[in-house]
Structure formats: structure tokens, C-alpha cells
Amino acid sequence: MAKAFSYKTQSLTYYLPILAVIIGIAITIAIYYPGIMTFDAAVQLEQARSGLYTDNHPPIMAWLWSILDKLIPGSGGLFLFHILLFWVGWGIFISLYSPNRPTAALMILLLGLFPSVFGLLPTVSKDISLGTTLVFICSLIALADKLNKALPLVISLLFFFYASSVRHNSSSAIIPLIIWAAVILHKITAPRVLKRNSFVILVTLAAFLGLQGMTRLTNHLLTKGKSSFLVQHVFLFDLVGISLIRGEVRLPSYLNRPDNPWTIQDFEKIFNPAVSDTIFQGSDPPRRFSYSQNKMEIEELRRYWIGAVTSDLSAYLTHRWNLFKYLIGFTQGRVCNPLGTAISYDPLNKNWLNKHEVTFLKDISNSIIFRGWFYLSIAFFLLLYSLLLKSGEAFLISLSGWLHGSFYFIVSPSCHFRYLWWTVLSTMLAAVVIGGHIYPKVKDFRSRGPRGRET
């Protein structure tokens, strides 16, 4: 791991990264406080205030919001929680991998204010909650490595739990970071009983299964066992998509009764390949699907979906690609909700700074820096390059972002760019780590000159 800085240096330059973090927090608050509410966030805030939770959205975020809402009513409390996690974690992590304090301060602000990072940070949503939490987790793991102390890893368990709970599909992002934490734990404790590989495997399995168990138990307790069976959303969207590709209605019997059958023409009226919501809601006359609360029907839907996918994998993959290409911006058209919310940004012009920032973001929101394929490609490149450098942390951080983004091929319900925000963040974090590995080698090469001698 690259040396970041000397703790003995107490000059003014020592405090530059701290100043950069404070400036980042201040800029975010000045432009965006109290944050940008999405429709999903409004639903979660309603649950937070009523105490009636469902698993349609992860209830842990609404539960946390219920506490913060008492301190700062509305979106402000959760907004501040997110930006503190982000900027503090961002500052710690970049400082640990930067060659000196001034460079760290510059990188903290340049990367933290980068449009595809800063443009989504103020959005109050579970995707931003996941991303900011994972940034903070990475900073704690890196700090444990730097200090050779297990305490930051112990603290990270709380944030691992929150990250595991705040997004239904967070596992793909979390597992590589658990592996990284296990590697550092082995380095710190150096147990004699188990070799590193065995230790890492056991710790990773124990931590992941423990987090999954705690997440399910917490969800069950908060929702009092009630469920909205969110899996229906993806399953029905897939079945309608496959039906349209094959020109044949494919639905389980409880949804397609002989007295009121669905037709391909019905599907054509309500289907949007980039957004699944249209098959459940809309203002125009055609009927829509509704969620069932019958567990036997949900199980029948699950079995039918598995059968439809396995028997016609080609149609399923075509349907999924039709959505995924919009999600990653692999089209000539506009990026799908690049600023993290489906509502217009126009009403958010609360001050001069906000107005000009929003105008700037809108002007560049369809550029390459808001296209998911760009970050997935970089993440894949960093995966390979980190193997050449033998940088385990860069590899695992890149893998976390790449897996999380790629897994949306299967589970994405729509094309919102915010789903890929952790992929954006992890790509930058991995690049910082790689930069920290490369800098000493470049500096050494330059000091020796072209013939390997001191100059």
C-alpha cells in the first residue's frame, strides 16, 4: 500500500485534506440543502412518519429516517447523513492513497465535485444511501490497513449491515468489500491456525451469511412479517417482454383467466422496454397489472418465470438487453434520468448557486460522463490492470462496482442512471488506489534518469 502522509507533519499543508472535506460539505449544503426528493423517497418518508413499513422499499432507510426526521424534519436530516458519510469517507480514503497532502486535497475536491458524482449526491434515495455508505466502508477498511488496527473493521460492521439492508440487490457490491476486509483482518491478527486463503473464505462466508440473516430479521421485524412481494415487479415485466418478442401471451393461470384474457395488443399498449412501471400504472384506459398478496400465487409466478426464462433464454436475454442498453446509455438518445430523479429539476432553483449548477448539469447530462457503459468499461479495465500491479484492494473495489452495475442486467426494473452510482464511485476509488501504487515507481524512475542512474 502506498504511503499516504506522515502523521508527524503538523504544518498547514497537513490540514489541507480536512479543509477540502469541509469545503466539499459546505458547497453541497449551500447548493442543495435540504436535498432532492424522489417519488420513492416520498413514499419512504411517509412510512417513516407513520411507522408502517413495507418491503417495497428497504425498511431500514425509512426507520433511520424516522429518527432523523425528529431532529431535522423532512429530507434535510437524511441529506446531511449522506453527505457526511460521503465527504468524510471520500477524504479519508483519498488521503490514505495520495502521495502528499496537497495532492490529496486537490483530488478530494476534483473527484468529489465531478458532475456524475456531485450531480447525484444530493438526491435522497436508497441508491445514494448505498453509495455513500460503501464509500465510508472503503475508508474504514483502508484506515484499518494503514493503522494496522482492527477497530475500524469492527466499526465497519455497522455500516456493512446498513449497506446490506438499504438496497435489495446490494450483495453484489458488498461481497468483494467483505473479502477485502477479511484480507486486512488476517494481516492484522495473523492467526496461526488458518492460512490466509482459508481464513478469508471462512470470514467472508460468516460475515455475508450473518449480514443476510440480520437484514432479513430486521426487515421482518420492521414490516411485522408483511410483504409487498416486490419480485412480482421484475417477473411480470420479464414475462410481458418475452411475450411481445414471441408474439404469444405468457402468464401464469391466475393472471390470465379465460373470462378476461390478456392479449398481445394489451401488452403493446402498456409496455415500455426501458421502464417497468408502465405495466402497473398509467392514466390512460388500458388495464394494468396489480400486485398479489397471495403467497401461493407469488410462488406460481416465480415457477412460471423460471420456466419461461429457461425454455426461451434467447427471448429473455433480448428483452433484458433492450432495457440494459438504456440503463448504461448505450444508445444515441438521451441518458435515462441522468441526474438521479424522475422529477424535473426546474423547481429546485432555490438560489443563485443552485440555478447555475442545475443548468450546467442539464447541459452535460447526455455526455459520456453520464453513460454507464463508460464506467463499466473503465471498471473492467481497472480489474485487469490491478491484477498486473498485484493491487488486491484496487481489484476488489473495481470488482464491487463492476458486479453491481452488471447485475442490473438481470434485476433492473428501469433505466435510471442512479442505479450505477456506486459503479461510478468505485471506479474513481480504484483509480486512486492504482495511482497511489504507480506514483512511487514513476517518481523513482524519474529520479534515476533514463539509464537508471541518479540524476
C-alpha positions as CSV (number, residue, x, y, z in Angstrom):
1,M,0.0,0.0,0.0
2,A,1.3,3.4,-0.9
3,K,2.4,5.7,2.0
4,A,-0.1,8.5,2.3
5,F,1.4,11.0,4.6
6,S,3.4,11.4,7.8
7,Y,1.5,11.9,11.0
8,K,4.5,13.8,12.3
9,T,4.0,16.6,9.8
10,Q,1.8,19.2,11.5
11,S,2.3,22.1,9.2
12,L,-0.5,23.9,7.4
13,T,-0.3,21.5,4.5
14,Y,-1.2,18.6,6.8
15,Y,-4.7,20.0,7.3
16,L,-5.4,20.7,3.6
17,P,-7.4,17.4,3.1
18,I,-9.5,18.2,6.1
19,L,-10.1,21.7,4.7
20,A,-11.1,20.1,1.4
21,V,-13.6,17.9,3.1
22,I,-15.1,20.9,4.9
23,I,-15.3,22.8,1.7
24,G,-17.0,19.9,-0.1
25,I,-19.6,19.6,2.7
26,A,-20.2,23.4,2.7
27,I,-20.6,23.5,-1.1
28,T,-23.0,20.7,-1.1
29,I,-25.2,22.2,1.6
30,A,-25.0,25.7,0.0
31,I,-26.2,24.4,-3.4
32,Y,-28.6,21.6,-2.5
33,Y,-29.8,21.7,1.1
34,P,-32.3,20.1,2.1
35,G,-31.7,17.6,-0.8
36,I,-33.7,16.4,-3.8
37,M,-36.7,14.2,-3.1
38,T,-37.7,11.4,-5.5
39,F,-41.1,9.7,-5.6
40,D,-39.7,6.6,-3.9
41,A,-38.2,8.8,-1.2
42,A,-41.6,10.5,-0.6
43,V,-43.1,7.0,0.0
44,Q,-40.3,6.1,2.4
45,L,-40.7,9.3,4.3
46,E,-44.4,8.6,4.7
47,Q,-43.5,5.2,6.1
48,A,-41.0,6.8,8.4
49,R,-43.6,9.1,9.9
50,S,-46.4,6.5,10.0
51,G,-44.3,3.7,11.3
52,L,-46.0,1.3,8.8
53,Y,-43.2,-0.2,6.8
54,T,-43.3,-2.5,3.8
55,D,-40.5,-4.2,1.9
56,N,-41.5,-2.5,-1.3
57,H,-38.5,-0.3,-0.4
58,P,-35.9,-1.5,2.2
59,P,-37.5,-0.5,5.6
60,I,-34.1,0.2,7.2
61,M,-33.8,3.5,5.4
62,A,-37.3,4.6,6.4
63,W,-36.6,3.5,10.0
64,L,-33.4,5.6,10.1
65,W,-35.3,8.5,8.5
66,S,-37.9,8.3,11.3
67,I,-35.1,9.1,13.8
68,L,-33.5,11.9,11.7
69,D,-36.9,13.4,10.8
70,K,-37.5,14.1,14.5
71,L,-34.2,16.1,14.6
72,I,-34.5,17.8,11.2
73,P,-38.0,17.4,9.7
74,G,-38.2,16.5,6.1
75,S,-35.4,15.5,3.8
76,G,-32.7,17.6,5.5
77,G,-31.6,15.0,8.1
78,L,-31.1,12.2,5.7
79,F,-29.4,14.5,3.2
80,L,-26.9,15.6,5.8
81,F,-26.3,12.0,6.9
82,H,-25.5,11.1,3.3
83,I,-23.1,14.0,2.6
84,L,-21.3,13.5,5.8
85,L,-20.7,9.8,5.1
86,F,-19.6,10.6,1.6
87,W,-17.2,13.6,2.2
88,V,-15.6,12.2,5.3
89,G,-15.2,8.7,3.8
90,W,-14.0,10.3,0.5
91,G,-11.5,12.4,2.3
92,I,-10.1,9.6,4.4
93,F,-9.7,7.2,1.5
94,I,-8.1,9.6,-0.9
95,S,-5.7,10.9,1.8
96,L,-4.5,7.4,2.5
97,Y,-3.6,6.7,-1.1
98,S,-2.3,10.1,-2.2
99,P,1.5,10.8,-2.3
100,N,1.2,14.0,-0.3
101,R,-1.4,16.2,1.5
102,P,-1.8,19.0,-1.2
103,T,-2.4,16.3,-3.8
104,A,-4.9,14.6,-1.6
105,A,-6.8,17.9,-1.0
106,L,-6.9,18.6,-4.7
107,M,-8.1,15.1,-5.6
108,I,-10.8,15.2,-2.9
109,L,-12.4,18.2,-4.4
110,L,-11.8,17.4,-8.1
111,L,-13.3,13.9,-7.9
112,G,-15.9,14.8,-5.3
113,L,-17.3,17.6,-7.4
114,F,-17.1,15.7,-10.6
115,P,-20.5,16.0,-12.3
116,S,-21.5,12.3,-12.3
117,V,-20.6,12.2,-8.6
118,F,-21.8,15.5,-7.3
119,G,-24.8,15.7,-9.6
120,L,-26.4,12.7,-7.9
121,L,-25.1,13.2,-4.3
122,P,-28.0,15.5,-3.2
123,T,-30.7,13.0,-4.3
124,V,-32.3,11.4,-1.3
125,S,-32.7,7.8,-2.5
126,K,-31.6,4.3,-1.5
127,D,-29.0,4.2,-4.3
128,I,-27.3,7.3,-2.9
129,S,-27.6,5.9,0.6
130,L,-25.9,2.7,-0.6
131,G,-23.1,4.6,-2.5
132,T,-22.2,6.9,0.4
133,T,-22.2,4.0,2.9
134,L,-19.9,1.9,0.7
135,V,-17.5,4.9,0.3
136,F,-17.3,5.2,4.1
137,I,-16.8,1.4,4.4
138,C,-13.9,1.6,2.0
139,S,-12.3,4.4,4.0
140,L,-12.6,2.3,7.2
141,I,-11.0,-0.8,5.6
142,A,-8.2,1.3,4.2
143,L,-7.7,3.0,7.6
144,A,-7.5,-0.4,9.3
145,D,-4.8,-1.4,6.9
146,K,-2.9,1.9,7.4
147,L,-3.1,1.8,11.2
148,N,-2.8,-2.0,11.4
149,K,-5.7,-1.9,13.9
150,A,-8.9,-3.9,13.9
151,L,-11.1,-1.2,15.4
152,P,-12.0,0.4,12.1
153,L,-13.1,-3.0,10.8
154,V,-15.3,-3.5,13.8
155,I,-16.9,-0.1,13.3
156,S,-17.4,-1.0,9.6
157,L,-19.7,-3.9,10.6
158,L,-22.5,-1.4,11.4
159,F,-22.2,0.2,8.0
160,F,-21.9,-3.2,6.3
161,F,-25.2,-4.0,7.9
162,Y,-26.8,-0.8,6.7
163,A,-25.5,-1.2,3.2
164,S,-26.8,-4.8,3.1
165,S,-30.2,-3.6,4.2
166,V,-30.7,-0.4,2.2
167,R,-30.8,-2.0,-1.2
168,H,-32.4,-5.3,-2.1
169,N,-29.6,-6.1,-4.6
170,S,-26.6,-4.8,-2.6
171,S,-24.9,-8.2,-2.2
172,S,-23.0,-8.0,-5.5
173,A,-21.4,-4.8,-4.3
174,I,-20.8,-5.9,-0.7
175,I,-19.1,-9.3,-1.2
176,P,-15.9,-8.0,-2.7
177,L,-15.5,-5.5,0.1
178,I,-16.1,-8.2,2.7
179,I,-13.3,-10.1,1.1
180,W,-11.0,-7.1,1.3
181,A,-11.9,-6.6,4.9
182,A,-11.2,-10.2,5.6
183,V,-7.7,-9.9,4.0
184,I,-6.9,-6.9,6.1
185,L,-8.2,-8.7,9.3
186,H,-5.9,-11.6,8.6
187,K,-3.0,-9.2,8.1
188,I,-3.7,-7.6,11.4
189,T,-4.4,-10.6,13.5
190,A,-2.1,-13.1,11.7
191,P,-3.8,-16.2,13.1
192,R,-1.6,-19.3,13.2
193,V,-4.4,-21.8,12.9
194,L,-5.6,-20.9,9.4
195,K,-3.7,-19.8,6.3
196,R,-4.8,-16.6,4.6
197,N,-7.0,-18.1,1.9
198,S,-8.9,-20.4,4.3
199,F,-9.3,-17.5,6.8
200,V,-10.6,-15.1,4.1
201,I,-13.1,-17.7,2.8
202,L,-14.4,-18.5,6.3
203,V,-14.6,-14.9,7.4
204,T,-16.3,-13.8,4.2
205,L,-18.9,-16.6,4.4
206,A,-19.6,-16.0,8.0
207,A,-19.9,-12.2,7.5
208,F,-22.0,-12.4,4.4
209,L,-24.4,-15.0,5.9
210,G,-24.6,-13.1,9.1
211,L,-25.4,-9.8,7.3
212,Q,-28.1,-11.5,5.2
213,G,-29.6,-13.1,8.3
214,M,-29.6,-9.8,10.2
215,T,-31.1,-8.0,7.2
216,R,-33.9,-10.4,6.8
217,L,-34.6,-10.4,10.5
218,T,-34.7,-6.6,10.7
219,N,-36.9,-6.4,7.6
220,H,-39.3,-9.0,9.2
221,L,-39.4,-7.1,12.5
222,L,-39.9,-3.7,10.9
223,T,-42.6,-4.9,8.5
224,K,-44.2,-7.2,11.1
225,G,-44.0,-10.0,8.6
226,K,-45.9,-8.1,5.9
227,S,-44.6,-8.2,2.3
228,S,-45.4,-6.5,-0.9
229,F,-43.7,-9.2,-2.8
230,L,-41.6,-6.8,-4.9
231,V,-40.2,-9.7,-7.0
232,Q,-43.5,-9.5,-8.9
233,H,-42.4,-6.3,-10.5
234,V,-39.4,-7.8,-12.3
235,F,-41.0,-11.2,-13.0
236,L,-44.1,-9.7,-14.7
237,F,-42.0,-7.2,-16.6
238,D,-39.9,-10.0,-18.0
239,L,-42.9,-12.1,-18.9
240,V,-44.5,-9.3,-20.8
241,G,-41.3,-8.6,-22.6
242,I,-40.8,-12.2,-23.6
243,S,-44.4,-12.4,-24.7
244,L,-44.1,-9.4,-27.0
245,I,-40.9,-10.8,-28.6
246,R,-42.5,-14.1,-29.3
247,G,-46.0,-12.8,-30.1
248,E,-47.6,-15.1,-27.6
249,V,-49.0,-14.3,-24.1
250,R,-47.1,-16.0,-21.4
251,L,-48.6,-15.6,-18.0
252,P,-49.4,-17.9,-15.1
253,S,-53.1,-19.0,-15.0
254,Y,-54.1,-16.8,-12.0
255,L,-53.2,-13.7,-14.1
256,N,-54.7,-14.8,-17.4
257,R,-58.1,-16.2,-16.7
258,P,-60.3,-17.4,-19.6
259,D,-63.1,-14.9,-18.7
260,N,-60.8,-12.0,-19.1
261,P,-57.6,-13.0,-21.0
262,W,-54.7,-10.7,-21.8
263,T,-53.8,-10.1,-25.4
264,I,-50.6,-9.1,-27.2
265,Q,-52.4,-5.9,-28.2
266,D,-53.0,-5.2,-24.4
267,F,-49.3,-5.6,-23.8
268,E,-48.3,-3.3,-26.6
269,K,-50.3,-0.5,-25.1
270,I,-48.8,-0.7,-21.7
271,F,-45.2,-1.9,-22.3
272,N,-42.2,0.3,-22.3
273,P,-38.9,-1.5,-22.8
274,A,-36.9,1.0,-20.7
275,V,-39.3,1.3,-17.7
276,S,-41.3,-1.4,-16.0
277,D,-43.7,0.9,-14.1
278,T,-45.9,1.4,-17.1
279,I,-47.3,-2.2,-16.8
280,F,-48.5,-1.4,-13.3
281,Q,-49.6,2.3,-13.5
282,G,-50.8,4.9,-16.0
283,S,-53.5,7.4,-16.6
284,D,-54.7,6.0,-20.0
285,P,-57.6,3.5,-20.3
286,P,-55.8,0.1,-20.8
287,R,-55.8,-2.1,-17.7
288,R,-52.6,-2.8,-15.7
289,F,-51.3,-5.5,-13.5
290,S,-51.6,-5.3,-9.8
291,Y,-49.6,-6.9,-7.0
292,S,-51.0,-10.1,-5.5
293,Q,-50.9,-10.6,-1.7
294,N,-51.4,-14.4,-2.1
295,K,-48.2,-16.3,-1.4
296,M,-49.4,-19.3,-3.4
297,E,-49.9,-17.0,-6.5
298,I,-46.5,-15.4,-6.0
299,E,-44.9,-18.9,-5.9
300,E,-46.8,-19.8,-9.0
301,L,-45.4,-16.7,-10.7
302,R,-41.9,-17.5,-9.6
303,R,-42.1,-21.0,-11.0
304,Y,-43.7,-19.8,-14.3
305,W,-41.0,-17.1,-14.7
306,I,-38.2,-19.7,-14.2
307,G,-39.8,-21.9,-16.8
308,A,-40.3,-19.1,-19.3
309,V,-36.7,-17.9,-18.9
310,T,-35.1,-21.4,-19.1
311,S,-37.3,-22.5,-22.0
312,D,-36.7,-19.3,-24.1
313,L,-33.4,-17.9,-22.9
314,S,-32.9,-16.1,-26.2
315,A,-36.0,-14.0,-25.9
316,Y,-35.3,-13.3,-22.2
317,L,-31.8,-12.1,-23.0
318,T,-33.1,-9.9,-25.8
319,H,-35.7,-8.4,-23.6
320,R,-33.2,-7.7,-20.8
321,W,-30.7,-6.2,-23.2
322,N,-33.4,-3.9,-24.5
323,L,-33.6,-2.4,-21.0
324,F,-30.0,-2.6,-20.1
325,K,-28.8,-0.6,-23.1
326,Y,-30.9,2.3,-21.9
327,L,-29.6,1.9,-18.4
328,I,-26.0,2.1,-19.5
329,G,-26.6,4.8,-22.1
330,F,-25.6,2.5,-25.0
331,T,-27.9,4.4,-27.3
332,Q,-27.8,7.5,-29.4
333,G,-30.6,9.0,-27.4
334,R,-30.8,10.8,-24.1
335,V,-29.5,9.3,-20.9
336,C,-32.3,8.0,-18.8
337,N,-32.8,10.3,-15.8
338,P,-29.1,11.2,-15.5
339,L,-29.5,13.4,-12.5
340,G,-30.9,10.7,-10.3
341,T,-34.6,11.6,-10.2
342,A,-37.6,11.2,-12.4
343,I,-38.9,14.7,-11.5
344,S,-37.9,17.9,-13.1
345,Y,-35.0,19.8,-11.7
346,D,-36.7,23.2,-12.6
347,P,-38.5,23.7,-9.2
348,L,-35.2,23.2,-7.4
349,N,-33.7,26.6,-8.3
350,K,-33.7,27.8,-4.7
351,N,-30.7,30.1,-5.0
352,W,-28.1,31.5,-7.5
353,L,-25.7,28.6,-6.9
354,N,-28.4,26.0,-7.4
355,K,-29.7,27.6,-10.5
356,H,-26.4,27.7,-12.3
357,E,-25.3,24.2,-11.1
358,V,-28.6,22.7,-12.3
359,T,-28.2,24.5,-15.7
360,F,-24.7,23.2,-16.0
361,L,-25.6,19.6,-15.2
362,K,-28.5,19.7,-17.6
363,D,-26.2,20.9,-20.4
364,I,-23.8,18.0,-20.0
365,S,-26.3,15.3,-18.7
366,N,-26.2,13.4,-22.0
367,S,-22.5,13.4,-22.4
368,I,-20.2,10.3,-22.0
369,I,-19.6,11.0,-18.3
370,F,-23.3,10.2,-17.6
371,R,-23.3,6.9,-19.6
372,G,-23.0,3.7,-17.6
373,W,-21.1,1.8,-20.3
374,F,-18.2,4.2,-19.9
375,Y,-17.8,3.4,-16.2
376,L,-18.4,-0.3,-16.6
377,S,-15.7,-0.4,-19.3
378,I,-13.2,1.5,-17.1
379,A,-14.0,-0.7,-14.1
380,F,-13.3,-3.8,-16.3
381,F,-10.0,-2.3,-17.4
382,L,-9.0,-1.5,-13.8
383,L,-9.8,-5.0,-12.9
384,L,-7.3,-6.3,-15.4
385,Y,-4.7,-3.6,-14.7
386,S,-4.9,-4.1,-10.9
387,L,-4.0,-7.8,-11.5
388,L,-0.9,-6.7,-13.3
389,L,0.0,-4.3,-10.5
390,K,-0.9,-7.0,-7.9
391,S,-3.1,-4.5,-6.1
392,G,-5.7,-6.5,-4.3
393,E,-7.6,-3.5,-2.9
394,A,-8.0,-1.9,-6.4
395,F,-9.1,-5.3,-7.8
396,L,-11.8,-5.8,-5.2
397,I,-13.1,-2.2,-5.3
398,S,-13.3,-2.4,-9.1
399,L,-15.0,-5.8,-8.9
400,S,-17.5,-4.4,-6.4
401,G,-18.6,-1.7,-8.8
402,W,-18.5,-3.8,-11.9
403,L,-20.5,-6.6,-10.4
404,H,-23.1,-4.2,-9.0
405,G,-23.5,-2.5,-12.4
406,S,-23.5,-5.6,-14.4
407,F,-26.0,-7.4,-12.2
408,Y,-28.6,-4.9,-13.2
409,F,-28.8,-6.7,-16.5
410,I,-30.9,-9.2,-14.5
411,V,-32.7,-7.2,-11.9
412,S,-33.1,-3.7,-13.2
413,P,-36.7,-2.5,-13.2
414,S,-35.9,0.6,-15.2
415,C,-33.2,2.6,-16.8
416,H,-32.3,5.3,-14.2
417,F,-28.6,6.2,-14.1
418,R,-28.7,6.4,-10.3
419,Y,-28.6,2.6,-10.2
420,L,-25.0,2.8,-11.4
421,W,-23.8,5.5,-9.0
422,W,-21.7,3.0,-6.9
423,T,-20.1,1.9,-10.2
424,V,-19.1,5.5,-10.8
425,L,-17.7,5.9,-7.3
426,S,-15.9,2.6,-7.1
427,T,-14.2,3.3,-10.4
428,M,-12.8,6.5,-9.1
429,L,-11.7,4.9,-5.8
430,A,-10.0,2.1,-7.6
431,A,-8.2,4.6,-9.9
432,V,-7.0,6.5,-6.8
433,V,-5.5,3.3,-5.4
434,I,-3.8,2.4,-8.6
435,G,-2.5,6.0,-8.8
436,G,-1.1,5.5,-5.3
437,H,0.8,2.4,-6.5
438,I,2.1,3.9,-9.7
439,Y,3.3,7.3,-8.3
440,P,6.3,6.0,-6.3
441,K,7.5,3.9,-9.3
442,V,7.2,6.9,-11.7
443,K,9.0,9.1,-9.1
444,D,11.8,6.6,-8.7
445,F,12.2,6.2,-12.4
446,R,12.5,10.0,-12.9
447,S,15.0,10.4,-10.1
448,R,17.2,7.7,-11.7
449,G,17.0,9.1,-15.2
450,P,16.7,7.1,-18.5
451,R,19.7,4.9,-17.8
452,G,18.7,4.0,-14.3
453,R,21.3,6.3,-12.6
454,E,20.7,9.1,-10.1
455,T,20.3,12.4,-11.8
